Structures are given as structure tokens and as C-alpha cells.
Amino acid sequence: MPTQLQLDSLNGLVEAELPSLVEIYEHLHAHPELSGQERETASLLSGELKALGFKVTEGIGRYSRFDWPGYGVLAVLENGTGPTLLMRADMDALPVEENTGLPYASKARAVYRDGSEVPVMHACGHDVHVACLLGAARVLARARECWSGTLVLVGQPGEEGGDGAQAMIDDGAYRLCPRPDYALALHSTLFLKAGTAGYAPGNFLASFTEVEVVVRGVGAHGSAPEHGKDPVVMAAQVVLALQTIVSREITPHEPAVVTVGSIHGGAACNVIPEEVVLQLSIRSFDDRVRDRILDSVRRICAGVALAAGVPEERSPVVSVPACHPATYNDPVLAERVAVALRAALGADNVVRSAAKMVSEDFGSWGLGGAIPVCMFWLGAADPELFEKGQRQGVSLPSQHSPLYAPLPEPTLRAGVKAFVAAACDLLPAG
């Protein structure tokens, strides 16, 4: 860990950068970009990192599902001998219409992946993440006497459903830098006060598996159902049967979630359609649990069709368009990061958090456990609003809400301090 004198000096550098970082944050918040469209955000980040002396590679990302350009940024700063630390910030925003009333609220609109025009908002705090990464880069580039080794900074596109981490890895990100000894990231949340942080050794965030089920039937007139095989009825039976997987097939000691988030089928009230499409998400911490759930989804879909007398050639089609791993914090690394967080923010401002079933693709940077990773929560809530909510038993808006509004200055201060303190601990000066 840095000495107290070094921490004081680093904190002074953080304070000096804070007004500029708040401006950058507000600019990013007002100008969000959807997944696969992060051109201006990437340009801003790469320009800043080049000016600080980082060796920067732009345009990284080869997506398996989408015809998107790669806007990934990877920057390397070598500073003597020692370990290599990767720190990552995601850059993309969401198709959400902002309703915060902030003076720098987003009014942006863009074309979404389905071709529709949508409002765009940083409703998940990725603008916070980019500003914190940039702040840490500035401080660490100017305080090289406090650390030794190689710093790798990643501006990642496509986190929101685009598997951007894997897209960067598939495009050779790890060939552009020394293999990291550690990978670190933060994620803002309104469930903690600005100025605080939360950590969790082991399970942190769940894996995410997207599943599409095409329930195929035999079309007919609505007045003559006996001449068809109704996929709407079968889809309803599938939805209900899927609810028994977690409750009756998975041990209560293994958290898992199966959600049917989308059902589309039919176009008229008097027509039995040919098919109904269901979109599901599966979340778990254990890949074996995920695989068992997938097997059960396939079995249930096939069984419902068989019971309905659907011809074999019209059996349901189950596919997995996307899957990324759970974020499992290396326990030793997480505890080490927690010590650094306490030194940076104060022991009372760092709490141990429970694992959550939300998902993130940061875990992909760990290459299946080959590289120790750690993600921690960065509190972003206005303390007064947070305390009021606690008294009234009301939670503040979660990520992906149109009301998601971090409190910029104390959030960025804590995020930059946390990144810097962790980096100086993991890359100790000789």
C-alpha cells in the first residue's frame, strides 16, 4: 500500500483534476451513445490517454452477433518493472428516455439495433466509469513514483447486450498488451451513498444467457382450431412450465433466475399463427446450473409440443444467441482491493456486499479464471436522498431507470481515489 504521505499527495492530485472530470462526466452524460456506436466517447478517451503518454490502440472489437464497428480502446503505460494491471470502463448507453430533470440530461436519439429510432441515456453509469478511469489515468501518469509495472486501461464498447468484452478479446486485445496479472473494474450504484464502496470476494454478479424459443405450430382459422396446432396456447404452457425449473429442479442452495421477457406471435384475433417467439434470460453463478436449466428449457419445449400433437418437423427451435460468464471476484484479490479501498475512502465507507443476480460481461476479461478479476460497487447516491429513502423504506432508482442520477463530484472523487489506491497497491513501487 502507498504510505499515508503518498496517499495525501495522490488525493491532492485527485482534487486538482476533479473540476475537469465533472465537466467531462456531464458532457458524456449529455451525449450518450448506444452499443456499437461509441465513436465520440472512444475518441475523447483515446485522445486524453495519448496526451498522457499512453500507447493507445483504437478500433478494437469483432462482434459475433452484430455488424458493428469496433470502438474499443486499449492503452498501455509502462513504468518500470513489476506486475501488469488492467483497469476497464464500459462506454455504451441504453435506449432509455431520461427523466431526471438534470441541466445536463440527455436529449439524444439514435437508431437502435432493430432499426427503430430511440432516446438514449446513460442509465447505467458508464459515463461515471469512463470519467473515473480517465481521472485515474491522469493521476497515475503524474505520480509514477508511487507505482511500478505496466498499466493497461480499457475503454470497452458493447457491454449492454453486445458482449463487447469478448468482441475486444476476439479482436486481439490481449495481443496488444502484456498478459495482466490482475483485472479491475468498478460499477456505480444508487444503492450506496456517494463516497462509499462495496466489495464481495467470490460470486459478485451472475452469468447471463440469452435464449430464444420459436414455438412452431400449424396455422388455421380462429373459428376452426381443430385444423391447426396453436402455438399461442403452447407458448403459454411453456411459460408456466418454465417457472418450475428453478423451484423444482435446482437446489435452493444455488441461486438462479429464469425470466421470459418477450413474447411475440400472431397478427389478428381470428387467425391461429404459425409460430410464437419467446425471449428468455437465464442467470446463475455456476455454469453447471446454467447448463441444467438450458437442458430443462429444451425438454419442456419439446414436451409441450409433443403433448399438443405437433409434427416432429415443427418441433420448437431453441437457440442461445448470447452467453457471458459470471463475474467471480478472486477472493485474495478482492480482499486486497478492499484494504486499498478502506485506505482511500475510510474504513467506515467500505462495506461487504452480497452477490447480485444482475449481469455484466467484465468476467470475460478473466479468461475463465486464468486472470484474477475484481469488480467493486461505487456508491453514487446523493447522501441526503439516500438517508431519506432509508428512513422511508424506499429504494432509489436502480440502473436502467430513466431516473438514474449519480451525484457527480463525490462519486467521481471516490471512484478515482479507489482506482488509484488499488493500482498503487497492486503495482507497488520498488
PEPE-V830917 format. One record per pair of residues at least 4 apart in sequence whose ideal C-beta (glycine too) atoms are under 8 Angstrom apart, sorted by the first residue. I is the first residue (numbers start at 1). J is the second residue. D is the distance in whole Angstrom. If there is no record, write none. Layout:
# PEPE-V830917
i j d
I J D
I J D
This chain:
# PEPE-V830917
i j d
1 339 7
1 340 6
1 343 6
1 421 8
1 424 7
1 425 5
2 6 4
2 7 5
2 10 7
2 146 6
2 343 8
2 421 7
2 424 5
2 425 7
3 7 7
4 8 6
5 9 7
6 10 6
6 143 8
6 146 5
6 424 7
7 11 6
7 343 6
7 344 7
7 421 7
8 12 7
9 13 7
9 143 7
9 146 8
10 14 7
10 139 6
10 143 6
10 146 6
10 417 8
10 420 5
10 421 7
10 424 7
11 15 6
11 417 7
12 16 7
13 17 7
13 138 8
13 139 5
13 142 6
13 143 6
14 18 6
14 135 7
14 139 6
14 413 6
14 416 5
14 417 6
14 420 7
15 413 8
17 21 5
17 135 5
17 138 5
17 139 7
17 416 7
18 22 6
18 135 8
18 409 6
18 412 6
18 413 6
18 416 8
19 23 7
20 24 6
21 25 6
21 131 5
21 134 7
21 135 5
21 412 5
21 416 7
22 26 6
22 131 8
22 408 5
22 409 6
22 412 6
23 27 6
24 28 6
24 44 7
24 130 8
24 131 5
24 134 7
25 29 6
25 127 6
25 128 7
25 131 4
25 408 5
25 412 6
26 30 6
26 104 4
26 408 7
27 31 6
27 44 8
27 104 8
28 32 7
28 41 6
28 44 8
28 122 7
28 127 4
28 130 6
28 131 7
29 102 8
29 104 6
29 105 8
29 106 6
29 122 5
29 127 5
30 104 5
30 105 7
30 106 6
30 107 8
30 108 8
31 40 7
31 41 8
31 106 7
31 108 6
32 93 3
32 94 8
32 106 5
32 108 6
32 120 5
32 121 6
32 122 5
32 127 7
33 37 5
33 38 5
33 39 7
33 40 6
33 41 6
33 91 7
33 92 6
33 93 6
33 108 8
33 110 7
33 120 7
34 38 8
34 92 6
34 93 6
34 94 8
34 95 7
34 110 5
34 112 6
34 113 8
34 118 8
34 120 6
34 160 8
35 68 7
35 92 4
35 113 8
35 157 7
35 158 5
35 159 7
35 160 5
35 161 6
35 162 4
35 164 7
36 63 7
36 66 6
36 68 3
36 69 7
36 71 8
36 92 8
36 113 7
36 157 7
36 158 6
36 162 6
37 68 8
37 71 8
37 92 8
37 110 6
38 42 5
38 71 4
38 91 5
38 92 6
38 157 4
38 158 8
39 43 6
39 69 8
39 71 6
40 44 6
41 45 6
41 71 8
41 91 5
41 130 7
41 155 7
42 46 6
42 58 6
42 71 4
42 72 7
42 73 5
42 91 6
42 155 6
42 157 7
43 47 6
43 58 8
44 48 7
45 49 6
45 73 5
45 91 7
45 130 6
45 133 8
45 134 6
45 155 5
46 50 6
46 56 5
46 58 5
46 73 5
46 75 7
46 155 7
47 51 7
48 52 7
48 134 6
48 137 7
48 138 8
49 54 4
49 56 5
49 73 7
49 75 4
49 134 8
49 137 6
49 153 6
50 54 6
50 56 5
50 75 8
52 77 8
52 137 6
52 138 6
52 141 4
53 77 6
53 141 6
54 75 4
54 76 6
54 77 5
54 137 7
54 141 7
54 153 7
55 75 7
55 76 5
55 77 7
56 73 7
56 74 7
56 75 5
56 76 8
57 73 7
57 74 5
57 75 8
57 176 5
58 71 8
58 72 8
58 73 6
59 69 7
59 70 5
59 71 7
59 72 7
60 70 5
60 71 8
60 72 3
60 73 7
60 74 6
60 168 5
60 171 5
60 172 7
60 173 6
60 176 8
61 68 7
61 69 7
61 70 3
61 71 6
61 72 4
61 157 6
61 158 7
61 164 7
61 167 4
61 168 5
61 171 5
62 70 6
62 167 6
62 170 5
62 171 4
63 67 8
63 68 5
63 70 8
63 158 7
63 162 6
63 163 7
63 164 8
63 167 5
64 163 7
64 166 8
64 167 7
64 170 7
65 162 8
65 163 7
65 321 6
65 322 6
66 113 7
66 162 6
68 157 8
68 158 7
68 162 7
70 157 7
70 167 7
70 168 7
70 171 6
71 91 7
71 157 4
72 154 7
72 155 7
72 156 6
72 157 6
72 164 7
72 167 7
72 168 4
72 171 7
72 173 7
73 153 8
73 154 7
73 155 4
74 152 7
74 153 7
74 154 6
74 155 8
74 168 7
74 173 6
74 176 5
74 177 6
75 137 7
75 152 7
75 153 4
75 154 8
75 155 8
76 150 7
76 151 7
76 152 5
76 153 8
76 176 7
76 177 5
76 178 8
77 137 8
77 140 7
77 141 6
77 150 7
77 151 5
77 153 8
78 150 5
79 144 5
79 147 6
79 148 6
79 149 6
79 150 7
79 151 7
79 427 8
80 148 4
80 149 7
80 430 7
81 148 6
81 149 7
81 430 7
82 147 8
82 148 4
82 149 3
82 150 7
82 427 5
82 428 7
82 430 7
83 149 5
83 150 8
83 181 4
83 182 7
83 426 6
83 427 6
84 149 6
84 150 4
84 151 8
84 152 6
84 177 7
84 178 5
84 179 7
84 180 5
84 181 5
84 182 8
85 149 7
85 150 7
85 151 6
85 152 7
85 180 6
85 181 7
85 182 5
85 183 8
85 184 7
85 423 6
85 426 5
85 427 6
86 152 4
86 153 8
86 154 6
86 177 8
86 180 4
86 182 7
86 183 4
86 184 7
86 365 7
86 371 8
87 133 6
87 136 7
87 151 7
87 152 7
87 153 6
87 154 7
87 183 8
87 184 5
87 185 7
87 419 6
87 423 7
88 133 8
88 153 8
88 154 4
88 156 6
88 165 8
88 183 7
88 184 7
88 185 5
88 362 6
88 365 6
89 126 7
89 129 4
89 130 5
89 132 7
89 133 4
89 153 8
89 154 7
89 155 6
89 156 7
89 185 7
90 126 5
90 129 6
90 156 5
90 157 8
90 159 4
90 160 8
90 164 7
90 362 8
91 126 6
91 129 8
91 130 6
91 155 5
91 156 6
91 157 6
91 159 8
92 126 6
92 157 6
92 158 6
92 159 6
92 160 5
92 162 7
92 164 7
93 106 8
93 120 5
93 121 6
93 122 5
93 123 7
93 124 8
93 126 6
93 127 8
93 160 8
94 120 7
94 121 6
94 122 8
94 123 5
94 124 6
94 160 6
94 400 6
95 110 8
95 112 5
95 118 4
95 119 7
95 120 6
96 119 7
96 120 7
96 121 4
96 123 4
96 400 7
96 401 8
96 402 5
97 119 4
97 121 7
97 402 6
98 102 8
98 105 5
98 106 5
98 107 8
98 119 7
98 121 4
98 123 7
98 402 6
99 402 4
99 403 6
100 105 5
100 402 7
100 403 6
100 404 7
100 405 4
101 105 7
102 405 6
106 119 8
106 120 6
106 121 5
106 122 7
108 119 7
108 120 4
108 121 8
109 117 6
109 118 7
109 119 6
109 120 6
110 117 7
110 118 7
110 120 5
111 115 7
111 116 7
111 117 6
111 118 8
112 116 5
112 117 7
112 118 5
121 402 7
121 404 8
122 126 6
122 127 4
122 404 8
123 399 7
123 400 5
123 401 6
123 402 7
123 404 5
124 160 7
124 399 5
124 400 6
124 404 7
125 129 6
125 187 7
125 188 3
125 189 8
125 380 6
125 399 7
125 404 7
125 406 6
126 130 6
126 159 7
127 131 6
128 132 6
128 188 4
128 378 7
128 380 6
128 406 5
128 411 6
128 412 7
128 415 7
129 133 6
129 185 8
129 186 7
129 187 7
129 188 7
129 415 8
130 134 6
130 155 7
131 135 6
131 412 6
131 415 8
132 136 6
132 186 6
132 378 7
132 412 6
132 415 3
132 416 5
132 418 8
132 419 6
133 137 6
133 153 6
133 155 7
133 419 7
134 138 7
135 139 6
135 412 6
135 415 7
135 416 4
135 419 7
136 140 6
136 153 8
136 416 5
136 419 4
136 420 5
136 423 7
137 141 6
137 151 8
137 153 6
138 142 6
139 143 6
139 416 7
139 420 5
140 144 7
140 146 8
140 147 7
140 151 6
140 420 6
140 423 6
140 424 8
143 147 8
143 420 8
145 429 6
146 424 5
146 429 6
147 151 8
147 423 6
147 424 5
147 427 4
147 428 7
147 429 6
148 427 6
148 428 7
148 429 5
148 430 5
149 427 4
150 177 7
150 178 5
150 427 8
151 423 7
151 427 7
152 177 5
152 178 8
152 180 6
154 168 7
154 173 7
154 365 8
156 164 5
156 165 6
156 168 6
157 162 7
157 164 5
157 167 8
157 168 8
158 162 3
158 163 7
158 164 3
158 167 6
159 164 5
159 165 7
159 360 7
159 361 6
159 362 8
161 210 8
161 322 7
162 167 7
163 167 6
163 322 6
163 324 6
163 361 6
163 364 8
164 168 6
164 361 7
165 169 6
165 324 7
165 361 4
165 362 6
165 363 8
165 364 4
165 365 6
166 170 6
166 324 7
166 361 7
166 364 5
167 171 6
168 173 4
169 173 5
169 174 6
169 364 6
169 365 7
169 367 8
172 176 6
173 177 7
174 179 7
174 367 8
179 371 7
180 365 8
180 371 5
181 371 7
181 372 7
181 426 8
182 333 6
182 371 7
182 372 5
182 373 8
182 374 7
182 426 5
183 362 8
183 365 5
183 366 6
183 371 6
183 372 7
183 373 4
183 374 7
184 337 7
184 373 7
184 374 6
184 375 8
184 419 7
184 422 6
184 423 8
184 426 8
185 362 5
185 373 8
185 374 8
185 375 5
185 376 8
186 197 8
186 375 7
186 376 6
186 377 7
186 378 5
186 415 6
186 418 7
186 419 7
187 360 7
187 375 6
187 376 8
187 377 6
187 378 7
188 377 8
188 378 5
188 379 8
188 380 4
188 406 6
188 411 7
188 415 8
189 198 8
189 377 5
189 378 7
189 379 7
189 380 6
189 381 8
189 399 7
190 380 6
190 381 4
190 386 8
190 396 4
190 397 6
190 398 7
190 404 7
190 405 8
190 406 7
191 377 8
191 379 8
191 381 7
191 395 7
191 396 7
191 398 8
192 196 5
192 197 7
192 198 6
192 351 7
192 377 6
192 378 8
192 379 3
192 380 7
192 381 7
192 386 8
193 379 5
193 381 5
193 383 5
193 386 5
193 387 8
194 379 5
194 380 6
194 381 6
194 382 7
194 383 6
194 406 7
194 407 5
194 410 4
194 411 4
194 414 7
195 345 7
195 349 6
195 379 6
195 383 7
195 410 5
195 411 8
195 413 7
195 414 5
196 345 7
196 349 4
196 350 7
196 351 7
196 379 4
196 414 7
197 341 5
197 345 6
197 349 7
197 350 5
197 351 8
197 376 6
197 377 6
197 378 6
197 379 6
197 414 7
197 418 6
198 350 7
198 351 5
198 352 7
198 353 4
198 376 6
198 377 4
198 379 7
199 329 7
199 334 6
199 337 6
199 338 5
199 341 7
199 350 7
199 351 8
199 352 6
199 353 6
199 374 8
199 376 5
199 377 7
200 204 5
200 329 6
200 334 7
200 352 6
200 353 5
200 354 7
200 355 6
200 376 8
201 329 6
201 330 8
201 331 4
201 334 4
201 335 6
202 328 6
202 329 6
202 331 6
202 334 8
202 355 7
203 285 5
203 326 7
203 328 6
203 329 8
203 355 4
204 326 8
204 327 5
204 328 7
204 329 5
204 355 6
204 356 7
204 375 6
205 326 6
205 327 4
205 355 7
205 356 6
205 357 8
205 358 6
205 359 6
205 360 5
205 362 8
205 363 7
205 375 7
206 255 7
206 257 7
206 283 4
206 284 6
206 285 6
206 326 5
206 355 8
206 356 7
206 357 5
206 358 7
206 359 5
207 282 8
207 283 6
207 284 6
207 285 7
207 287 7
207 290 6
207 323 7
207 324 7
207 325 5
207 326 4
207 359 7
207 363 8
208 281 6
208 282 8
208 283 6
208 322 7
208 323 7
208 324 6
208 359 4
208 361 8
209 281 7
209 282 4
209 283 8
209 290 6
209 294 7
209 320 6
209 322 7
209 323 4
210 279 7
210 280 7
210 281 6
210 320 7
210 321 5
210 322 4
210 323 7
211 279 7
211 280 4
211 281 7
211 282 6
211 294 7
211 297 6
211 318 7
211 319 7
211 320 6
211 321 8
212 277 7
212 278 7
212 279 6
212 280 8
212 318 7
212 319 5
212 320 8
212 321 6
213 238 7
213 277 7
213 278 4
213 279 8
213 280 7
213 297 7
213 301 6
213 316 6
213 317 7
213 318 5
214 275 6
214 276 8
214 277 5
214 278 8
214 316 6
214 317 4
214 318 8
214 319 8
215 231 4
215 234 5
215 235 5
215 238 6
215 265 8
215 275 6
215 276 5
215 277 8
215 278 7
215 301 7
215 304 8
215 305 7
215 316 5
216 231 6
216 274 7
216 275 5
216 305 8
216 310 7
216 314 4
216 315 7
216 316 6
216 317 7
217 228 6
217 229 4
217 230 6
217 231 3
217 232 8
217 234 6
217 272 7
217 273 7
217 274 6
217 275 7
217 276 8
217 308 8
217 310 6
217 314 7
218 227 8
218 228 5
218 229 4
218 272 8
218 274 7
218 310 7
218 311 8
218 314 7
219 228 6
219 271 7
219 272 6
219 273 6
219 274 5
220 224 6
220 225 6
220 226 8
220 227 4
220 228 3
220 230 8
220 272 4
221 227 7
221 228 8
221 270 7
221 271 7
221 272 7
222 268 8
222 269 7
222 270 4
222 271 6
222 272 6
223 270 7
224 228 8
225 230 6
225 272 6
228 272 4
229 234 8
229 308 6
229 309 6
229 310 5
229 311 8
229 314 7
230 234 7
230 272 5
230 308 8
231 235 6
231 265 6
231 272 8
231 273 6
231 274 7
231 275 5
231 276 4
232 236 7
232 265 6
232 266 6
232 272 7
232 273 7
232 276 6
233 237 7
233 308 8
234 238 6
234 276 7
234 304 5
234 305 6
234 308 5
234 310 7
234 316 8
235 239 6
235 263 6
235 265 6
235 276 4
235 278 6
236 240 7
237 241 6
237 304 5
238 242 6
238 278 7
238 300 6
238 301 6
238 304 5
238 316 8
239 243 8
239 260 5
239 263 7
239 278 7
241 300 5
241 303 8
241 304 7
242 258 6
242 260 6
242 280 7
242 297 7
242 300 6
243 247 7
243 258 7
244 248 5
244 249 7
245 249 5
245 250 7
245 256 8
245 258 6
245 293 6
245 296 5
245 297 7
245 300 8
246 250 5
246 256 5
246 257 7
246 258 6
246 293 8
249 292 7
249 293 8
249 296 6
250 254 6
250 256 5
250 289 6
250 292 7
250 293 7
254 284 7
254 285 7
254 286 6
254 289 5
255 284 7
255 285 6
255 355 8
255 357 6
256 282 7
256 283 7
256 284 4
256 289 5
256 290 8
256 293 6
257 281 8
257 282 7
257 283 4
257 284 8
257 357 5
258 280 6
258 281 8
258 282 6
258 293 6
258 297 8
259 280 7
259 281 5
259 283 8
260 278 6
260 279 7
260 280 5
261 279 6
261 280 7
261 281 6
262 277 8
262 278 7
262 279 4
263 276 7
263 277 7
263 278 6
263 279 8
264 276 7
264 277 5
265 273 5
265 275 6
265 276 3
265 277 6
266 271 7
266 272 8
266 273 4
266 276 7
267 271 7
267 273 7
280 297 7
282 290 6
282 293 5
282 294 7
282 297 8
283 357 5
283 358 8
283 359 6
284 289 4
284 290 5
284 293 7
284 326 7
285 289 7
285 326 5
285 328 8
285 355 7
286 290 7
286 326 8
287 291 6
287 325 7
287 326 8
288 292 6
289 293 6
290 294 6
290 323 8
291 295 6
292 296 6
293 297 6
294 298 7
294 320 7
295 299 6
296 300 6
297 301 6
297 318 6
298 302 6
298 318 5
299 303 6
300 304 6
301 305 7
301 316 4
301 318 6
302 306 6
302 315 6
302 316 6
303 307 6
304 308 6
304 316 8
305 310 4
305 314 7
305 315 5
305 316 5
306 310 7
306 315 8
310 314 5
310 315 6
324 359 7
324 361 4
324 363 7
324 364 6
325 363 4
325 364 6
325 366 8
325 368 7
326 359 8
326 363 6
327 359 8
327 360 5
327 362 5
327 363 4
327 373 7
327 375 5
328 363 6
328 366 7
328 369 7
328 373 7
329 333 7
329 334 4
329 373 7
329 374 5
329 375 7
330 334 6
330 372 4
330 373 6
330 374 6
331 335 6
332 336 6
332 372 7
333 337 6
333 372 4
333 373 7
333 374 5
334 338 6
334 374 5
334 376 8
335 339 7
336 340 7
336 425 7
336 426 7
337 341 6
337 374 5
337 376 6
337 422 5
337 425 8
337 426 8
338 342 6
338 350 6
338 352 8
338 376 8
339 343 7
339 425 7
340 344 6
340 418 7
340 421 4
340 422 4
340 424 8
340 425 4
340 426 8
341 345 6
341 350 5
341 376 7
341 418 5
341 421 7
341 422 7
342 346 7
342 347 5
342 349 8
342 350 5
343 421 6
344 414 8
344 417 4
344 418 5
344 420 7
344 421 4
344 422 8
345 349 4
345 350 6
345 414 6
345 417 6
345 418 7
346 350 7
349 379 8
349 414 8
353 377 6
358 399 7
360 375 7
362 373 7
362 375 5
363 373 6
365 371 7
365 373 6
366 370 7
366 371 5
366 372 7
366 373 4
367 371 5
376 418 7
378 411 7
378 414 6
378 415 5
378 418 7
379 411 7
379 414 7
380 406 3
380 407 6
380 411 4
381 385 6
381 386 4
381 396 5
381 406 8
381 407 7
382 386 6
382 407 5
383 387 6
383 407 8
383 410 8
384 388 6
385 389 6
385 396 6
386 390 6
386 396 6
387 391 6
388 392 6
389 393 8
389 394 5
389 395 6
389 396 5
397 401 4
397 402 8
397 403 4
397 404 5
397 405 7
398 404 7
399 404 6
400 404 7
406 411 5
407 411 6
408 412 6
409 413 6
410 414 6
411 415 6
412 416 6
413 417 6
414 418 6
415 419 6
416 420 6
417 421 6
418 422 6
419 423 6
420 424 6
421 425 6
422 426 6
423 427 6
424 428 7
424 429 8
